[in-house]
Amino acid sequence: MKSGKYVIESIENGLVKLLFSDDETIETLVEVDQLKHPVKPGDVLYIKIENGKWTSNPLPAETKKRREQAKALLEKLKNKSQ
């Protein structure tokens, strides 16, 4: 794992799948207990790594922006098919 923005792809069986925002082919699994804040799929986090330890901080504005973009795209696709 490296420092940067990550998107939560899924949460299953106590594991959180993180996708590196710059290259979503890079996946990392962490235990949900390692995150010190509530999370849900689609959330954007900033993960900082220093001296071999990492911390995560939620990015609510970034999460909101990504959700709005996804909603707009879905609406565009719905309207296109009508």
Order of alpha helices (4+ residues) and beta strands (2+ residues): beta-beta-beta-beta-beta-alpha
